[in-house]
Amino acid sequence: GSGQDLFYLSSHNVGDTFSKPYTINTVPGEVSAHGENGPLLRKGSGIEMYAFWQGGQDLKFARSMNFGRSFTPAIKVNDDDAKGYHSFQTMEVAPDGTIYVAWLDGRDKETNPPGTGSIYIAKSIDQGKSFGKNVKVSGAICPCCRPAIAFDESGKVFIAWRHVYEGDNRIIVVSTSEDKGDTWSEKVRVTKEGWKINGCAHSGPAMKAVNGKLFVVWYSGANNQSSLRGALSSDGGKSFEYLGEIQGNVLDANHPDIQIIEDEAWVIFQGREPSIDNGWGSIRPWLMKISATGTPSQPEKLPSLGDSVSYPLLFAGSGGRVYATWTELAEDGQKAVLCRGRLTKS
């Protein structure tokens, strides 16, 4: 009855059991968590764990320097006092340990087209003790599709978002920084045409880079069809090859997440099996791969508890273990679910 809080649980036996929940936020009930605007947790290169969320009208960050046993009091990341929104945040840790956070921001409403927002980014070079100035990457962005951040081996930083062009043509674009996020290139469309809709998908892109390839996956409702689409860049984000629809025969495919596992791009997403209840069965989690040449594999259904799945995420563990998490919506409430897998030798 007093809002939402952010809790952290840990497992010291690869997911067999979990600790009691610990509260991260210090302001009770401040956490905003709806749709893609959920809190994020990322690990550093060592003992560090980082949490990032929307608290009230601001963006909050807390860190743990002891494997998550405790978190520091939260600090504010956005450097303005505007009453507009700061939300749909994302966070990634670069190979050099720099923490990058990006979000959708409403502070530029006087200069942005009606119904759009801006995208801002900030970074920390001291393991989350502080964050630098907020850098505006672009205006005229779709105001409720979470952006994505990725890094390549050369040190480039990439950011992807759904941009709003004339005629409500909403197209996924990518911008590149070669100076660790201080300045950004002109945005590059991953497709020529997008999804023309006077509304917001509440579904942002997923993006990862490996071995000189930059993979982008996103949801589209263009042509009156729900689909996942992919694109691949082989020149550091300067141009993209459109891969087409990648969801196979899965219906209502949405909310993709990409992870690099053994130098391959693995994609997890949610969708319905066409053979069950005339395509209206419960939403399930699906897993697929995209090859270095851009060829998608056939999606495979993951084990679940049987209720409808939302917002699946994928993580690579140690020792050949792979973990997937999601929320299942049951009649008796929402459940946080963990699914575990192992890599097999070909």
Steps between C-alpha positions, in 0.01 A plus 500: 500500500800734504655452157767260380845415634802339335617171651815299438547127547816299439585134454831343596417159353429589133130554562405200714397731786489874558568730792234705672412821314689820583356844423722719281312831487518720809185704427209265572257445216684717247574238234319522167474163325260457210556339165850568373552766766630244747806519727831362371780303662847461348826355629840659479827328418556392860301528820284789382124484441308797361128585522319769300134600518247781478426635846226758495581743220874435516738223400673326791817291512640287780804274512620206700872444553459164675325271250157641585508445876411868544441804279602860550239775535367601159635795305313704241622461140301760305658842549186711453214591730234490232160369591483302177560130480831314519423138430539189281861479610771261389847418639806308380857463627776539238801266485715772659260525797329825399130497590269647237138585572248640251136592525206678342464856621228765487704813575502619137124511440517855364733399215388143430206417272176438692476153649876433491787521746880507510762239575779581746803305615742529793802301611695415813876440496530436875296179538174686554615734774394792281370573151607766253286752318191394309571498125212538258522250216183588310154649514183387319511152648213263577436580869442151643730257315804417711834570321790255477877541553779282358880503464740352245859382529642830372348700786207647309174557689168452321153612599176395327150641531169537314505836323191689383526632144250706303162337464537304826745266328675333795833346402772335709823699473854466635750769597869440569751662736874467453590710806329298774164670478604866496385559140276299268478443127200580286238227546492216244176327404511121526218480239377743236141485620360448847164467670262785430281537808374790706588328826778320681589133495635488856763270349858613443786341304759252624860527382837329545837497321749215452792436265441812293126436461226716654164325541171687551161336562168678552122467498284639219128511430545622143271357231250405772723213616682449829858396429861507614743647254877499486785698349876449484785749460846390393654847484469629854145632474551707184250290303268206564384193314131429564450136598121492473266334745675256733223360723423197282137391541469637856200732539492829692880500526624791712750633758830351376822490700843419353803351671833390356569140602812327368539771234145446370198732511224330700153656504227431755147630446137435587226371271216255443517153347281491187385139554346562845147642539501630143797718583346645818676285759714636781802710405818294521877575505695422182872481423686530169839595357616729221816392317790727414360522146156601625319168465241443777440157646154359562368611840485236771253515788648514850352324804264716705244464779213517252364849555549791262857628490603867479833679453745207481871565555804285424834477683819302448631329813828327575584139427285483187182597685232724349221669696169649389262700717152640448172581670203262472150638542289247691153517654659509844734787411831569329799269536868564433629191321849361441578250222843334479679336211842364403705536187554174316801407287428476131 
